[in-house]
């Protein structure tokens, strides 16, 4: 179980900046993709992307 961005071993919970987040790719929404906290900006990048999608009319 490694970060999809930096290959950090996410089983090592020694550093809180490396906690795992499940950040799925838009083109593969059902595929699990684990990214460490440091690589995904504490999940903020994904939250902004989802907020942008929610604000768009269908």
Secondary structure as a PSIPRED ss2 file (coil, helix, strand):
# PSIPRED VFORMAT (PSIPRED V4.0)

   1 X C   1.000  0.000  0.000
   2 X E   0.000  0.000  1.000
   3 X C   1.000  0.000  0.000
   4 X C   1.000  0.000  0.000
   5 X C   1.000  0.000  0.000
   6 X C   1.000  0.000  0.000
   7 X C   1.000  0.000  0.000
   8 X C   1.000  0.000  0.000
   9 X E   0.000  0.000  1.000
  10 X C   1.000  0.000  0.000
  11 X C   1.000  0.000  0.000
  12 X C   1.000  0.000  0.000
  13 X C   1.000  0.000  0.000
  14 X C   1.000  0.000  0.000
  15 X C   1.000  0.000  0.000
  16 X H   0.000  1.000  0.000
  17 X H   0.000  1.000  0.000
  18 X H   0.000  1.000  0.000
  19 X C   1.000  0.000  0.000
  20 X E   0.000  0.000  1.000
  21 X E   0.000  0.000  1.000
  22 X E   0.000  0.000  1.000
  23 X C   1.000  0.000  0.000
  24 X C   1.000  0.000  0.000
  25 X E   0.000  0.000  1.000
  26 X C   1.000  0.000  0.000
  27 X C   1.000  0.000  0.000
  28 X E   0.000  0.000  1.000
  29 X C   1.000  0.000  0.000
  30 X C   1.000  0.000  0.000
  31 X C   1.000  0.000  0.000
  32 X C   1.000  0.000  0.000
  33 X C   1.000  0.000  0.000
  34 X E   0.000  0.000  1.000
  35 X E   0.000  0.000  1.000
  36 X E   0.000  0.000  1.000
  37 X C   1.000  0.000  0.000
  38 X C   1.000  0.000  0.000
  39 X C   1.000  0.000  0.000
  40 X C   1.000  0.000  0.000
  41 X H   0.000  1.000  0.000
  42 X H   0.000  1.000  0.000
  43 X H   0.000  1.000  0.000
  44 X H   0.000  1.000  0.000
  45 X H   0.000  1.000  0.000
  46 X H   0.000  1.000  0.000
  47 X H   0.000  1.000  0.000
  48 X H   0.000  1.000  0.000
  49 X H   0.000  1.000  0.000
  50 X H   0.000  1.000  0.000
  51 X H   0.000  1.000  0.000
  52 X H   0.000  1.000  0.000
  53 X H   0.000  1.000  0.000
  54 X H   0.000  1.000  0.000
  55 X H   0.000  1.000  0.000
  56 X C   1.000  0.000  0.000
  57 X C   1.000  0.000  0.000
  58 X C   1.000  0.000  0.000
